Amino acid sequence: MNRIRYKLEDRGIHCPPESVNVLVSVYKVADVRFNTDYDDQYFFKQYEDRELVMPLSLMMRVRNREHHLDMETRILAPNDEIRMGSQLVVCRVNAYGLLGTCE
């Protein structure tokens, strides 16, 4: 972990040790191109071949407090999120990931 941090600091990106706890592998976008086939036209991305390992905290943005998926407001008032007909996910060990609907 420290080796990655030092490499980033050599590039001018300061990463405090207390904020680096998860590393992720990413591939940088090298180019965006357009497929000009007559029937199937679309944009596509081309990525670099080498992966870049960096702290997840550098890739994450802080969500705006007014956003409807803001985690803090959902945690502080969990009962406000559970309404009739809303989708639920079971987090118990014996049924983890089971989807259901609130009735």
Secondary structure, 3 states (H helix, E strand, C coil): CHHHHHHHHHCCCCCCHHHCCCEEEECCEEEEEEEECCCCEEEEEEECCCCEEEEHHHHCCCCCCCCCCCHHHHHHCHHHCCCCCCEEECCCHHHCCCEEECC
